[in-house]
Amino acid sequence: MVSKTVTVVNAQGFHMRPATAFAGEMGKFQSKITLESGGKTVDAKSLMNIIAACIKCGSEVKVICEGEDEAAALDKAVSMIESGLGES
């Protein structure tokens, strides 16, 4: 298991468009991927779970990956969050 805590920099947080892109990318990995933020733990491959978590700009998110491709999954997740989830 690997994990890293990152801060959401996207001004709108995990709203529909970036959450869709994020869940889609995470779905490409075999590992179990979860997000922890604000006392909630959600499946990072589930669009509805990500939206329900209400993760806003400035929130700290712990990304946890467990499985055969966990390092690659963590790198991709952290990269997406730190780059603003494809938005400015």
MODELLER restraints for C-alpha pairs under 7 A, 6 or more apart:
rsr = mdl.restraints
at = mdl.atoms
rsr.add(forms.Gaussian(group=physical.xy_distance, feature=features.Distance(at['CA:1:A'], at['CA:65:A']), mean=5.75, stdev=0.5))
rsr.add(forms.Gaussian(group=physical.xy_distance, feature=features.Distance(at['CA:1:A'], at['CA:66:A']), mean=4.43, stdev=0.5))
rsr.add(forms.Gaussian(group=physical.xy_distance, feature=features.Distance(at['CA:1:A'], at['CA:67:A']), mean=6.99, stdev=0.5))
rsr.add(forms.Gaussian(group=physical.xy_distance, feature=features.Distance(at['CA:1:A'], at['CA:70:A']), mean=6.95, stdev=0.5))
rsr.add(forms.Gaussian(group=physical.xy_distance, feature=features.Distance(at['CA:2:A'], at['CA:64:A']), mean=5.92, stdev=0.5))
rsr.add(forms.Gaussian(group=physical.xy_distance, feature=features.Distance(at['CA:2:A'], at['CA:65:A']), mean=5.45, stdev=0.5))
rsr.add(forms.Gaussian(group=physical.xy_distance, feature=features.Distance(at['CA:2:A'], at['CA:66:A']), mean=6.52, stdev=0.5))
rsr.add(forms.Gaussian(group=physical.xy_distance, feature=features.Distance(at['CA:2:A'], at['CA:70:A']), mean=6.69, stdev=0.5))
rsr.add(forms.Gaussian(group=physical.xy_distance, feature=features.Distance(at['CA:2:A'], at['CA:71:A']), mean=6.89, stdev=0.5))
rsr.add(forms.Gaussian(group=physical.xy_distance, feature=features.Distance(at['CA:3:A'], at['CA:62:A']), mean=6.71, stdev=0.5))
rsr.add(forms.Gaussian(group=physical.xy_distance, feature=features.Distance(at['CA:3:A'], at['CA:63:A']), mean=5.35, stdev=0.5))
rsr.add(forms.Gaussian(group=physical.xy_distance, feature=features.Distance(at['CA:3:A'], at['CA:64:A']), mean=4.33, stdev=0.5))
rsr.add(forms.Gaussian(group=physical.xy_distance, feature=features.Distance(at['CA:3:A'], at['CA:65:A']), mean=6.18, stdev=0.5))
rsr.add(forms.Gaussian(group=physical.xy_distance, feature=features.Distance(at['CA:3:A'], at['CA:74:A']), mean=6.95, stdev=0.5))
rsr.add(forms.Gaussian(group=physical.xy_distance, feature=features.Distance(at['CA:4:A'], at['CA:62:A']), mean=5.57, stdev=0.5))
rsr.add(forms.Gaussian(group=physical.xy_distance, feature=features.Distance(at['CA:4:A'], at['CA:63:A']), mean=5.47, stdev=0.5))
rsr.add(forms.Gaussian(group=physical.xy_distance, feature=features.Distance(at['CA:4:A'], at['CA:64:A']), mean=6.87, stdev=0.5))
rsr.add(forms.Gaussian(group=physical.xy_distance, feature=features.Distance(at['CA:5:A'], at['CA:60:A']), mean=6.49, stdev=0.5))
rsr.add(forms.Gaussian(group=physical.xy_distance, feature=features.Distance(at['CA:5:A'], at['CA:61:A']), mean=5.43, stdev=0.5))
rsr.add(forms.Gaussian(group=physical.xy_distance, feature=features.Distance(at['CA:5:A'], at['CA:62:A']), mean=4.08, stdev=0.5))
rsr.add(forms.Gaussian(group=physical.xy_distance, feature=features.Distance(at['CA:5:A'], at['CA:63:A']), mean=6.18, stdev=0.5))
rsr.add(forms.Gaussian(group=physical.xy_distance, feature=features.Distance(at['CA:6:A'], at['CA:60:A']), mean=5.60, stdev=0.5))
rsr.add(forms.Gaussian(group=physical.xy_distance, feature=features.Distance(at['CA:6:A'], at['CA:61:A']), mean=5.39, stdev=0.5))
rsr.add(forms.Gaussian(group=physical.xy_distance, feature=features.Distance(at['CA:6:A'], at['CA:62:A']), mean=6.36, stdev=0.5))
rsr.add(forms.Gaussian(group=physical.xy_distance, feature=features.Distance(at['CA:6:A'], at['CA:78:A']), mean=6.89, stdev=0.5))
rsr.add(forms.Gaussian(group=physical.xy_distance, feature=features.Distance(at['CA:7:A'], at['CA:58:A']), mean=5.76, stdev=0.5))
rsr.add(forms.Gaussian(group=physical.xy_distance, feature=features.Distance(at['CA:7:A'], at['CA:59:A']), mean=5.59, stdev=0.5))
rsr.add(forms.Gaussian(group=physical.xy_distance, feature=features.Distance(at['CA:7:A'], at['CA:60:A']), mean=4.42, stdev=0.5))
rsr.add(forms.Gaussian(group=physical.xy_distance, feature=features.Distance(at['CA:7:A'], at['CA:61:A']), mean=6.08, stdev=0.5))
rsr.add(forms.Gaussian(group=physical.xy_distance, feature=features.Distance(at['CA:8:A'], at['CA:57:A']), mean=5.17, stdev=0.5))
rsr.add(forms.Gaussian(group=physical.xy_distance, feature=features.Distance(at['CA:8:A'], at['CA:58:A']), mean=5.19, stdev=0.5))
rsr.add(forms.Gaussian(group=physical.xy_distance, feature=features.Distance(at['CA:8:A'], at['CA:59:A']), mean=5.49, stdev=0.5))
rsr.add(forms.Gaussian(group=physical.xy_distance, feature=features.Distance(at['CA:8:A'], at['CA:60:A']), mean=6.40, stdev=0.5))
rsr.add(forms.Gaussian(group=physical.xy_distance, feature=features.Distance(at['CA:8:A'], at['CA:81:A']), mean=5.90, stdev=0.5))
rsr.add(forms.Gaussian(group=physical.xy_distance, feature=features.Distance(at['CA:8:A'], at['CA:82:A']), mean=6.65, stdev=0.5))
rsr.add(forms.Gaussian(group=physical.xy_distance, feature=features.Distance(at['CA:9:A'], at['CA:57:A']), mean=5.52, stdev=0.5))
rsr.add(forms.Gaussian(group=physical.xy_distance, feature=features.Distance(at['CA:9:A'], at['CA:58:A']), mean=6.04, stdev=0.5))
rsr.add(forms.Gaussian(group=physical.xy_distance, feature=features.Distance(at['CA:9:A'], at['CA:82:A']), mean=6.47, stdev=0.5))
rsr.add(forms.Gaussian(group=physical.xy_distance, feature=features.Distance(at['CA:9:A'], at['CA:84:A']), mean=5.33, stdev=0.5))
rsr.add(forms.Gaussian(group=physical.xy_distance, feature=features.Distance(at['CA:10:A'], at['CA:57:A']), mean=5.71, stdev=0.5))
rsr.add(forms.Gaussian(group=physical.xy_distance, feature=features.Distance(at['CA:10:A'], at['CA:84:A']), mean=4.32, stdev=0.5))
rsr.add(forms.Gaussian(group=physical.xy_distance, feature=features.Distance(at['CA:10:A'], at['CA:85:A']), mean=6.44, stdev=0.5))
rsr.add(forms.Gaussian(group=physical.xy_distance, feature=features.Distance(at['CA:10:A'], at['CA:87:A']), mean=6.45, stdev=0.5))
rsr.add(forms.Gaussian(group=physical.xy_distance, feature=features.Distance(at['CA:10:A'], at['CA:88:A']), mean=6.31, stdev=0.5))
rsr.add(forms.Gaussian(group=physical.xy_distance, feature=features.Distance(at['CA:11:A'], at['CA:57:A']), mean=5.30, stdev=0.5))
rsr.add(forms.Gaussian(group=physical.xy_distance, feature=features.Distance(at['CA:12:A'], at['CA:56:A']), mean=6.52, stdev=0.5))
rsr.add(forms.Gaussian(group=physical.xy_distance, feature=features.Distance(at['CA:12:A'], at['CA:57:A']), mean=5.98, stdev=0.5))
rsr.add(forms.Gaussian(group=physical.xy_distance, feature=features.Distance(at['CA:13:A'], at['CA:55:A']), mean=5.79, stdev=0.5))
rsr.add(forms.Gaussian(group=physical.xy_distance, feature=features.Distance(at['CA:13:A'], at['CA:56:A']), mean=4.15, stdev=0.5))
rsr.add(forms.Gaussian(group=physical.xy_distance, feature=features.Distance(at['CA:13:A'], at['CA:57:A']), mean=4.48, stdev=0.5))
rsr.add(forms.Gaussian(group=physical.xy_distance, feature=features.Distance(at['CA:14:A'], at['CA:51:A']), mean=6.64, stdev=0.5))
rsr.add(forms.Gaussian(group=physical.xy_distance, feature=features.Distance(at['CA:14:A'], at['CA:55:A']), mean=5.57, stdev=0.5))
rsr.add(forms.Gaussian(group=physical.xy_distance, feature=features.Distance(at['CA:14:A'], at['CA:56:A']), mean=6.40, stdev=0.5))
rsr.add(forms.Gaussian(group=physical.xy_distance, feature=features.Distance(at['CA:15:A'], at['CA:51:A']), mean=6.45, stdev=0.5))
rsr.add(forms.Gaussian(group=physical.xy_distance, feature=features.Distance(at['CA:16:A'], at['CA:51:A']), mean=6.91, stdev=0.5))
rsr.add(forms.Gaussian(group=physical.xy_distance, feature=features.Distance(at['CA:18:A'], at['CA:85:A']), mean=5.48, stdev=0.5))
rsr.add(forms.Gaussian(group=physical.xy_distance, feature=features.Distance(at['CA:18:A'], at['CA:86:A']), mean=6.83, stdev=0.5))
rsr.add(forms.Gaussian(group=physical.xy_distance, feature=features.Distance(at['CA:19:A'], at['CA:47:A']), mean=6.06, stdev=0.5))
rsr.add(forms.Gaussian(group=physical.xy_distance, feature=features.Distance(at['CA:19:A'], at['CA:50:A']), mean=6.49, stdev=0.5))
rsr.add(forms.Gaussian(group=physical.xy_distance, feature=features.Distance(at['CA:19:A'], at['CA:51:A']), mean=6.88, stdev=0.5))
rsr.add(forms.Gaussian(group=physical.xy_distance, feature=features.Distance(at['CA:20:A'], at['CA:47:A']), mean=5.79, stdev=0.5))
rsr.add(forms.Gaussian(group=physical.xy_distance, feature=features.Distance(at['CA:23:A'], at['CA:44:A']), mean=5.82, stdev=0.5))
rsr.add(forms.Gaussian(group=physical.xy_distance, feature=features.Distance(at['CA:23:A'], at['CA:45:A']), mean=4.43, stdev=0.5))
rsr.add(forms.Gaussian(group=physical.xy_distance, feature=features.Distance(at['CA:23:A'], at['CA:46:A']), mean=5.86, stdev=0.5))
rsr.add(forms.Gaussian(group=physical.xy_distance, feature=features.Distance(at['CA:23:A'], at['CA:47:A']), mean=5.63, stdev=0.5))
rsr.add(forms.Gaussian(group=physical.xy_distance, feature=features.Distance(at['CA:24:A'], at['CA:45:A']), mean=6.80, stdev=0.5))
rsr.add(forms.Gaussian(group=physical.xy_distance, feature=features.Distance(at['CA:26:A'], at['CA:44:A']), mean=6.58, stdev=0.5))
rsr.add(forms.Gaussian(group=physical.xy_distance, feature=features.Distance(at['CA:26:A'], at['CA:45:A']), mean=5.44, stdev=0.5))
rsr.add(forms.Gaussian(group=physical.xy_distance, feature=features.Distance(at['CA:26:A'], at['CA:73:A']), mean=6.91, stdev=0.5))
rsr.add(forms.Gaussian(group=physical.xy_distance, feature=features.Distance(at['CA:27:A'], at['CA:45:A']), mean=5.25, stdev=0.5))
rsr.add(forms.Gaussian(group=physical.xy_distance, feature=features.Distance(at['CA:29:A'], at['CA:69:A']), mean=6.69, stdev=0.5))
rsr.add(forms.Gaussian(group=physical.xy_distance, feature=features.Distance(at['CA:29:A'], at['CA:73:A']), mean=6.29, stdev=0.5))
rsr.add(forms.Gaussian(group=physical.xy_distance, feature=features.Distance(at['CA:30:A'], at['CA:67:A']), mean=6.75, stdev=0.5))
rsr.add(forms.Gaussian(group=physical.xy_distance, feature=features.Distance(at['CA:30:A'], at['CA:68:A']), mean=6.85, stdev=0.5))
rsr.add(forms.Gaussian(group=physical.xy_distance, feature=features.Distance(at['CA:30:A'], at['CA:69:A']), mean=6.44, stdev=0.5))
rsr.add(forms.Gaussian(group=physical.xy_distance, feature=features.Distance(at['CA:31:A'], at['CA:65:A']), mean=6.21, stdev=0.5))
rsr.add(forms.Gaussian(group=physical.xy_distance, feature=features.Distance(at['CA:31:A'], at['CA:66:A']), mean=5.27, stdev=0.5))
rsr.add(forms.Gaussian(group=physical.xy_distance, feature=features.Distance(at['CA:31:A'], at['CA:67:A']), mean=4.14, stdev=0.5))
rsr.add(forms.Gaussian(group=physical.xy_distance, feature=features.Distance(at['CA:31:A'], at['CA:68:A']), mean=6.08, stdev=0.5))
rsr.add(forms.Gaussian(group=physical.xy_distance, feature=features.Distance(at['CA:31:A'], at['CA:69:A']), mean=5.85, stdev=0.5))
rsr.add(forms.Gaussian(group=physical.xy_distance, feature=features.Distance(at['CA:31:A'], at['CA:70:A']), mean=5.64, stdev=0.5))
rsr.add(forms.Gaussian(group=physical.xy_distance, feature=features.Distance(at['CA:32:A'], at['CA:65:A']), mean=5.66, stdev=0.5))
rsr.add(forms.Gaussian(group=physical.xy_distance, feature=features.Distance(at['CA:32:A'], at['CA:66:A']), mean=5.20, stdev=0.5))
rsr.add(forms.Gaussian(group=physical.xy_distance, feature=features.Distance(at['CA:32:A'], at['CA:67:A']), mean=6.25, stdev=0.5))
rsr.add(forms.Gaussian(group=physical.xy_distance, feature=features.Distance(at['CA:33:A'], at['CA:43:A']), mean=6.24, stdev=0.5))
rsr.add(forms.Gaussian(group=physical.xy_distance, feature=features.Distance(at['CA:33:A'], at['CA:44:A']), mean=5.44, stdev=0.5))
rsr.add(forms.Gaussian(group=physical.xy_distance, feature=features.Distance(at['CA:33:A'], at['CA:64:A']), mean=5.66, stdev=0.5))
rsr.add(forms.Gaussian(group=physical.xy_distance, feature=features.Distance(at['CA:33:A'], at['CA:65:A']), mean=4.52, stdev=0.5))
rsr.add(forms.Gaussian(group=physical.xy_distance, feature=features.Distance(at['CA:33:A'], at['CA:66:A']), mean=6.58, stdev=0.5))
rsr.add(forms.Gaussian(group=physical.xy_distance, feature=features.Distance(at['CA:34:A'], at['CA:41:A']), mean=6.60, stdev=0.5))
rsr.add(forms.Gaussian(group=physical.xy_distance, feature=features.Distance(at['CA:34:A'], at['CA:42:A']), mean=5.48, stdev=0.5))
rsr.add(forms.Gaussian(group=physical.xy_distance, feature=features.Distance(at['CA:34:A'], at['CA:43:A']), mean=4.66, stdev=0.5))
rsr.add(forms.Gaussian(group=physical.xy_distance, feature=features.Distance(at['CA:34:A'], at['CA:44:A']), mean=4.92, stdev=0.5))
rsr.add(forms.Gaussian(group=physical.xy_distance, feature=features.Distance(at['CA:34:A'], at['CA:63:A']), mean=5.95, stdev=0.5))
rsr.add(forms.Gaussian(group=physical.xy_distance, feature=features.Distance(at['CA:34:A'], at['CA:64:A']), mean=5.22, stdev=0.5))
rsr.add(forms.Gaussian(group=physical.xy_distance, feature=features.Distance(at['CA:34:A'], at['CA:65:A']), mean=6.59, stdev=0.5))
rsr.add(forms.Gaussian(group=physical.xy_distance, feature=features.Distance(at['CA:35:A'], at['CA:41:A']), mean=5.59, stdev=0.5))
rsr.add(forms.Gaussian(group=physical.xy_distance, feature=features.Distance(at['CA:35:A'], at['CA:42:A']), mean=5.31, stdev=0.5))
rsr.add(forms.Gaussian(group=physical.xy_distance, feature=features.Distance(at['CA:35:A'], at['CA:43:A']), mean=6.49, stdev=0.5))
rsr.add(forms.Gaussian(group=physical.xy_distance, feature=features.Distance(at['CA:35:A'], at['CA:44:A']), mean=5.86, stdev=0.5))
rsr.add(forms.Gaussian(group=physical.xy_distance, feature=features.Distance(at['CA:35:A'], at['CA:61:A']), mean=6.33, stdev=0.5))
rsr.add(forms.Gaussian(group=physical.xy_distance, feature=features.Distance(at['CA:35:A'], at['CA:62:A']), mean=5.64, stdev=0.5))
rsr.add(forms.Gaussian(group=physical.xy_distance, feature=features.Distance(at['CA:35:A'], at['CA:63:A']), mean=4.84, stdev=0.5))
rsr.add(forms.Gaussian(group=physical.xy_distance, feature=features.Distance(at['CA:35:A'], at['CA:64:A']), mean=6.37, stdev=0.5))
rsr.add(forms.Gaussian(group=physical.xy_distance, feature=features.Distance(at['CA:36:A'], at['CA:42:A']), mean=6.54, stdev=0.5))
rsr.add(forms.Gaussian(group=physical.xy_distance, feature=features.Distance(at['CA:36:A'], at['CA:61:A']), mean=5.60, stdev=0.5))
rsr.add(forms.Gaussian(group=physical.xy_distance, feature=features.Distance(at['CA:36:A'], at['CA:62:A']), mean=4.99, stdev=0.5))
rsr.add(forms.Gaussian(group=physical.xy_distance, feature=features.Distance(at['CA:36:A'], at['CA:63:A']), mean=6.62, stdev=0.5))
rsr.add(forms.Gaussian(group=physical.xy_distance, feature=features.Distance(at['CA:37:A'], at['CA:60:A']), mean=6.26, stdev=0.5))
rsr.add(forms.Gaussian(group=physical.xy_distance, feature=features.Distance(at['CA:37:A'], at['CA:61:A']), mean=4.89, stdev=0.5))
rsr.add(forms.Gaussian(group=physical.xy_distance, feature=features.Distance(at['CA:37:A'], at['CA:62:A']), mean=6.56, stdev=0.5))
rsr.add(forms.Gaussian(group=physical.xy_distance, feature=features.Distance(at['CA:40:A'], at['CA:53:A']), mean=6.64, stdev=0.5))
rsr.add(forms.Gaussian(group=physical.xy_distance, feature=features.Distance(at['CA:42:A'], at['CA:49:A']), mean=5.73, stdev=0.5))
rsr.add(forms.Gaussian(group=physical.xy_distance, feature=features.Distance(at['CA:42:A'], at['CA:50:A']), mean=6.49, stdev=0.5))
rsr.add(forms.Gaussian(group=physical.xy_distance, feature=features.Distance(at['CA:43:A'], at['CA:49:A']), mean=6.31, stdev=0.5))
rsr.add(forms.Gaussian(group=physical.xy_distance, feature=features.Distance(at['CA:44:A'], at['CA:50:A']), mean=6.48, stdev=0.5))
rsr.add(forms.Gaussian(group=physical.xy_distance, feature=features.Distance(at['CA:63:A'], at['CA:74:A']), mean=6.94, stdev=0.5))
rsr.add(forms.Gaussian(group=physical.xy_distance, feature=features.Distance(at['CA:65:A'], at['CA:73:A']), mean=6.72, stdev=0.5))
rsr.add(forms.Gaussian(group=physical.xy_distance, feature=features.Distance(at['CA:65:A'], at['CA:74:A']), mean=6.10, stdev=0.5))
